[in-house]
Amino acid sequence: RDPYMTLFDFRIVSVIRSLVSWAKVSRELAQALLRKGYRVCIEEDESEPYDPDFPLTNELKAIISKNEKPAKIDLLVVRPELFEKFGRSKIRLAIMVFEAPAWPVSWVRAAKDHIDLALVPSTFCRDGLISSGLPPAQVELLPHGIDQTIFNTEGKIYTQNKDLKVLFVGTPARRKGLDILLCAFEKAVSISPNLSLTIKTKAWPFREDAVNDLEQKFSDFRANKISFNWIPNFLSEEELSQLYQSHDVLCLPHRGEGFAMTCLESMACGTPVIATAWSGLLDYFDASVGWPMEEFHRCSSEGLFPDSFPDNKFAITGDRK
């Protein structure tokens, strides 16, 4: 008799109800494993950026449990300092992402002590984690994917008019480079008034400093009569795909990315990308598919990550001149 018959195959521990990329990855992984016939339960991490009003499919609602469920494999998509708390199965996997080459020492220590295998989405993350001290045998490359039934070119309209519609999709965090884009757009629109900019971002309370800077810049734009479109509300995957398709280019002048899911989604929708030629997206992004911004310098990552990462000052990240 199989001693595991009463167990789940996978227990996923992650924030599920949120717009952040790792919540999206967790939702997609859970549904993919279910489609493959695995028994899956979710233990939801309700720390920030948890959003209790975030809509979920009935399929996902049915497998979320507030009680501890035994499983063959834990799949942890939480902060590494929570590995010890949530890792209870015999086999413990964790999806780990960091946006700079030097990983926090405490994260590496937590991975060594409390998980069997770190799954990372990009070569950049893999190399950084290994060079920061995690043994290569404990790191496996597992790129993120997209749903091509949603993110595709069906409905994409290509125009040759002089108007250029620029799109930004991401959080207002300084690491994403929205401040750089807004400054560049302000200069560019004075030369080419046919430019338009759409900003899909949400004013999250845990990014209060970035939100304040953003609101000040928006106020300056309005005072100078610079037109822009801000979309702060939730969009479904289908609506997000339509947003990508309706623009000419996605611009992400980031200072560091673990993978940059928005770039891959945009490209799948037929909308090319302008982005800093740095970090995780270089596995799939180069001059053959978009416009990499090669001129950047490296700077300290201090101020790019939350204060809860006291050792992030050892990281180096890209920054536009």
N, C-alpha and C positions, 0 to 999 in steps of 0.2 A: 504494500500500500504506500502511495506517495505521501510522505510526511508533510509535503507542502500544499496538499490539496485545499487546506483551509486558508492558505495565504494568498495574498495578491502577488502578482509577478513584479510589479513596480509600484513603489510609493513615491510620488513626486511631491517635493516640498518646495513651494514657491509662492510668491505673490501671484495671483491669477487675475484678480480684478484691478487692472491698471493699464495705462497706455504705454508704459515703459517696454522696451524691446524684450527684456528677459521674461516678462509676463507673457508676452506674445509667443515667444519661443516655447514656454512651458505649456501654454494652451495647445499649440500646434502639435507638440510632442505627445501630449496626453491623447489627443484625438487620433493621431497616427498609430500609436500603440494599440488603442482600442480597435481600430480598423484591422490591425494585424491579428486580432484575436487574443491579445494579452489582457490579463486582469489588472486593472489600474485603479489606484485610489489617489486622491490629492489631499495633502494636508496643507492648508492655506496659511501662508505667512501674512499676517495682517498688520505688519509694520509699514511705515512709509516706503513707497508711495501707494499704498492700498487705497482703493476707491470703492466703497460699498455700493455705489450706484452704477458701477460699470456693468454693462449688459453681458450676460453669458448665455451660451446655448444650453438647452435642456440636457444635452449629453454631458456637458461639463458639470452642471449643477448636480447631476445624479451621482457623480463620483467624488464630490467634495465631502470630506468627513471631518468633524471636529474631535473625533475620538482617535486615539492611536490605533493604527491598523498594522498588523504584521505583514511583512512583504519579503520576498526573496532579495530584492534589490532596492536600495534607496537611490533616488536621483535628486540631488540637492541643487536647487537654484536659488540660493540664499547667500547672504554675506558670509565669508569664511569664518568669522567669529561665532557663527551659529552652527557650524558643522558638528561640533561636539554635542550640542543640544538636540539637533534633529536627526543625526546619523545613528540609527538603531539597528539596521539590518546587518547581516553578515557581509554583504557586498555593498559598498558605498561608493557611488559615483557623484561627481559634482561638475556642473557646467561653470567654468571660471572665465571671466573676461576682465581685462584691464586695458586702459587706453594709453599707457606709456610703457616703455621697455623695462623699467625697473619696478618690480612688483613690491607692494608693502611686505616687509619682513614678517609681520604677524600673519598675513595671508598664507605665505609659503609655509610657515610653521604649522598652521592649522591644517593645511593640505597634507603635509607629511604625517601628522599625528592622527588625523581623523577620517581620511578617505583613502580608498584604494586606487582611484583613477580620476585625474582631472581631464575633463573634456573641454577643449578650447576651440573657438570658431575660426581662427586664422593663424597663418604662419607667424605673423607678428606676435600674437599672444603666446603661441607655443615657444618661440625662441626666447621671448622675454621671461616667461615663467621658468624655463630651464636655466637660463643664465642667472636668474635670481635665486637658484638653489634647489628647485624641485628636480629629483632624478628623472632623466628622460623616459625611463620605463613607466613612470607614473603619469605621463602626459600623452594624450591622444588628440589628434586633430579631427574635429567634427564640425565642418562648416554649417552655418545656418542655411535654411532654404526658404523658398517662397511658394505660395500656392499659385501655380500658373493658370489655374482655372479662373482666378480673380485678377491677378496681375499679369496682363498680357496686352497686346496691341489692338485687340478688337475694339473698334470705336475710336481709335486714335485718328485725328484729322491733322494732316500736315499742311501748313500754309506757307506761302512765300511772301506775305506782306511785310512791311517794315516794322511792325510792332513786335517787340520781343517780350514774351511773358515769362518772367523769372519766378521760380518757386523755392521756398525753403520749408522743409519739414523736419521738426526736431524739437527738443526741449529748449528753454531759454538759457540753459547752463552755458557759462562762458566757454567751456571746452568745445561746444558745437560751432562757435564762431559766428553766431548771428550778429554780434556787435560789429565784426569785420564786414559782413555783408551789408549792413545798414549804412555804414560809413562809405563803402564803395558805391552803393546805389545812389546815395545822396550826391556824390560827385558825378556819377555816370548820367543821371537823369538831367543834370544841368546842361550836358552836352547832347544827349539823345533823349528828347522829351517823350519819345514813343515807347520808352521802357515802362514796364509795369512790374510790380512786385507783390506776390502773395506770400504771407507768412502763416504757416500752420503750426501753431505752438500753443501751449496752455500755461497760464500763470499759476504754477504750482506753489503752494505756500512754503514747501521745503527748499525752494529756489528763490527765496525772498529777495536777496541781494541782486540777482540777475533780473528778476521781475521788475524791481525798482528802476534799474538801468534801462530796461526795455520800455517801460512806460514813459520815462523821461525822453527817450529817443522818439517815441511815437508822438509825444507832445510837441517836440521840436519839428517833426515832419508836418504836423497839422499847422503849426504857426507859420511855417515856410511854404505852405500849400503844396506839399509833396504828396502825391496820391499813392496810397498803398492799400492792400486788403489784408486784414487780420482775421484768421479763423481760429478762435479759441475753443470752440465746442467740439464735442466728440464726433468723429466720422467713422462709419463702418468701413470694413475692408473694401467693399464695393465702391463706396463713396470716395475713399482714399485713392483707389485705382483711377477713378474718373478725374480726380484732381490732378494726378500725375499726367494723365493723357491730355488734359486741357491746357497744359503749359508747354513752352518750348524748351526749357532747360531747368534742371534742378541745380541749385548752387549750395555747396556745403564747404565753406572755408574753415574747416574744423582744425582744432589743435591736437587732436588725437582721437582715434576710433578703434574699438576692438574688432568691429566688423562693418558697421555702417549699413544696416538693413535698408534704410530709406534709399540709398544709392542703388542697391540691387533691385528694389521694387520699381524705382523710377525707370531704370534701364529696361526692365521687363515690359514696362508699359510704353516703350518706344520713345521715352523722353531722356535725352542724353544728360550727362552730369559734368558740372565743373566742381572740382574738389581738390583740396590739398593732397599732393602726392606723398602721402605719409601714412604709416601704420596699417591697420587691419584690412582696409579695402583694397590694398594693392594686390591681393590674391586674384581679384577679378576686374580691376579697374586700371586702365592705362590709356595711352594716346590712341590706341586702335578703337576704343569705344567711347571716348569722351575727351575732356580737356583737363588733364592734371596740371595743377599749379605747382610748378617745380621750385619757385623761388620762395623759400621760407628759411627761417633760422630756428635753431633749437633753444629753448629757454627752460627755466625751472618750472615745474608743474605746480608750484605753490600758488594757491588761489584757484586752481582749476578743479579741485576735488573737495568734497565735504571735509569739515574739520575732524570727522570721526576717523580719518586716515592720517594719524600723526606721522607716519613714516613716508608719506608720499613725496616729501621734499627731495628724495633721492631719485625720483623719476625725471625723465627728460621728455619733452613733448614738442611737437611742431608748432610754429607760430608764423603767421604771415608777416612780412616786413611792412 
